[in-house]
Structure formats: C-alpha cells, structure tokens
Amino acid sequence: MTKFNIQHGIYKNILRPIIFNFDAEKVHNLTTNFGESIENMEWLLETLYSYKNEKPKKSLLGIDFDNPIGLGAGFDYDGHLTKTMKHLGFGFNTVGTVSAKPYEGNKPPRMTRLIKSKSILVNKGFKSDGAAVIAKRLDQKNLKNHNVGISIGNSNIPSVNTLSKAIDDYLFTFGLFNKRKYVRYFELNISCPNIIIRESFKSMENIKRLIKEINKLKVKKPIFMKMHNEIEFEESDKIVKTCLDSGIQGFIFANLIGNRQNIALNKSEVSDIKELKGGLSGKPTFDGSNRLIAHTRQKFGKNVVIIGSGGIFNAQDALVKFKNGADLIQIVTGLIFEGPQIAGDINSQLIKNKFYLDR
C-alpha cells in the first residue's frame, strides 16, 4: 500500500463525507485560504503528496514541465495557491479565469455538487478579484521555478456589453501579465457558458478579431485556446485552423457542458438542479473532451499541442486522455472529489505502468 492509497482512503472515507455536508463554495474558499497559509511548508507537502521522477519531464512550446499533470482554471481563480500546487505534485497550474475588472460572481448558488454524477454545477461567471489585485498578489510570491499560467476572460459586468469593450478587457489583462516573468503561458477563455457576452465569441469573425488584437501586443509566451466541449468537429476545426494561422498552437479540450441530458448525469440529480443555472464539470465532460482530442490530433497532427481537460479522477482517466492524443492534462473536479494526493498518485501510477516509456 502506497502513501497515496492511505491519503486517498482518509480523504474519501473520513474527510470528504464531512466536507460535502457544507456549502461547496464556502468549503472551497476555506480550502483556498488554508492552502495559501501552508505554501511555505514545501518539504512537508512534497513528502506527503508529491511524486518525484525524471521520466515524466517534457518540454512543450518552450516550457519545461516536471510532469504533465496540471491544475485547470476554475479552482485557483484568484491566485492564492500558485506556490502550493507545485508542492502537491502538479507540473503546472492555471490561475483564473482572470478578468480585468473585479466581479463578485453570478447570483448564488455558484457551486453545486452532484455527487452521484461526479460533477459540479458551476455558475461563478468569471468571479474574480480583478487583474490588478491578482497580479499584485502573485508578485509577492516566489514563483521563479513554478509553471504558472493565466486564464484570461472578459469582465462579466454590465458595462462590458459590446464586442469592442470585451476585446479591450482581454487586452488589458494580457498586457498586465505579459512581461511578468513568472507567467509561463496564457489561456484564452472564450468558451465559458456562464457570462453575459459569451455569444459574441461563437462567431469566427469575432474570434479572428480578438486574436488579431492580441497579436498586436506581441505576446511572447504560449497561448492555449480554451475550447468548447459541445461543438461539432467542423466548427472546432475552423477555430483550430484560425489559431494556427495566427501563431497559436495550444488548445485545451474542453470546457464545461450545458446539456442536462448527458448520459453521465444521474437523473435524480438532474431533477434537483433543473431550476439552477450553470455549466457542468467532471464526468459529464469526459466523452466530449475525448472525442475532440482524438479528432484534433488526427486532423492536425504534431502542429498542435493539446491539454486534455474534463472528467479526470484517476490514472485510468488520464491514460484515456493521453492515448487520444493529449500532451498534458488538467484536473479540477477530480481534485475536489478524490483529494490533494491526486496529481502525485496519477504520476506514480503512470510510471508504474511504464506509460512514459512510450512517450
């Protein structure tokens, strides 16, 4: 029995049943605050949760990753955990989604657990402290050897109500973080289902306009486009080709889903949330993500770098993503359901099963 088995058992059988009795967002905020308070306990955290091995190391788009397991956007949305996550065994972590202006979030509830469906109904709507506050917070942390990314979206507030204003909003945040050395990559989030102006970026012309304006900033760091989950191959291919033509090689498949008829959802839980707004994370996103990863890898080959995101709860789920063509993976809901040892556990299992020998 490994340390990860023990930690997983304690979390799943003792801690999680207690935690899941309380409001999801309040628990999340307490967890984030606690995680930040122990960010300097590097030795202890790495001893308990991390897994060190040379084989998972890889370089992509000029970034050296200790391992391919990352924390996705949506967990550390205000940048409190940027130091802590590396010591929990993550090879990279994304802050955000960050917006230029602060936003307190959509009307609660903003996070609703669907335990039987292994999912969370998310309706934060780019809840954010705002780019300036988050940048100041990150500036105060020693992030020299951390792979930190910034997911950027437009401010979800009534005054940002036109395409031009939304683009200006994106540009402000890109400009603010562009020269900060601790930022290794950016994520361009045009696919969140919970914001006011999201329909504007379903248009190819509007996407092209946004990318054109971002390119004027001469961003030197890699950009990953956060893709829709519920999208047809033809439409996805158009976005991928537009990005490639504009110098963007990275893609994240994929974001939350909206379909309440998804086969991964428990019917009783669907009934419980029928009056609630939001997008669904976790297992309901798994198959859609996988089909898009496999299709994009087959069609565009080595021209694209793919991060697989959605429904990863263990090493077997991670393997599915990798075998479909993902170069890296991201976890959010799996961390909440399975515990803080998840990244170290997945890495250890991949090594044990000699997965990296074939990479």
Secondary structure by P-SEA (a helix, b strand, c coil): ccaaaaaaaaaacccccccccccaaaaaaaaaaaaaaaccaaaaaaacccccccccccccccccccccbbbccccccccccaaaaaaaccccccccccccccccccccccccccccccccccccccccccaaaaaaaaaaccccccbbbbbbbcccccccccaaaaaaaaaaaaaaaccccccccccccccccccccccccccaaaaaaaaaaaaaaccccbbbbbccccccaaaaaaaaaaaaaacccbbbccccccccccccccaaaaaaacccbbbbccccaaaaaaaaaaaaaaaccccbbbbbbcccccaaaaaaaaaacccbbbbcaaaaacccaaaaaaaaaaaaacccccc
